[in-house]
Amino acid sequence: MKDHPSKLVDSIDGKPVIYSDIWDFEKTSAYERLLIAPANKHVELMIDLAEKWGGLYRLLYVMIVSRHEKYPEGRYQCPKQIEFHDATYFLRKYSNLFENDGRHHIWLASDDNKSQLIYDRHNVIYAYGDIEMYNNVLTEKGFRKNKVLFPFIHSHHFNKDNDIFVEQLMNEWEWIHFPLRDSDR
């Protein structure tokens, strides 16, 4: 797959939104998480963060915008838990789609240690679980702590050339379909 324009664009100046390998800690009464904003290679970072989990993994593909009648918008859960190497293979196979198209999120989770990574269509990764381990990985990779700011007015781009890759992704498994949640948008 060839590279396409950025999936997230600042609507005021028309420039792609590219972060600078930063992260921030967020804490509410419901959760603690890291908000990670890589400059590039989002999928590889996800793999590096999840590698230490162990056990089996779950995948959730969240399609916010559908461009295919056969596959309506919604949450698509992989019907089985998968090994790390299978998760890695899947994520790498579709990394260009995930990184260059703003119609979706991809979630990776572990039941064993309650860890979860969400690669959001705003080109950031939300990391739940072992915050200290994530911080160590990010430090080794040269990330620095800083406030992650989203452009107030922005647009999500999707390229029709990616439709074929969405169709291939949808044929990987017999996904279990659920409706979108308000928080998915």
VENRAVEN-V590800 format. One record per helix or strand of 3 or more residues. SS is the DSSP state (H for helix, E for strand). FROM is the first residue (numbers start at 1). TO is the last residue. Records with the same first field share a line. If there is no record, write none. Layout:
SS: FROM-TO, FROM-TO
//
This chain:
E: 8-10, 22-27, 32-37, 57-63, 74-77, 104-110, 115-119, 125-128, 154-156, 176-178
H: 42-50, 84-93, 95-100, 131-140, 160-170, 182-184
//
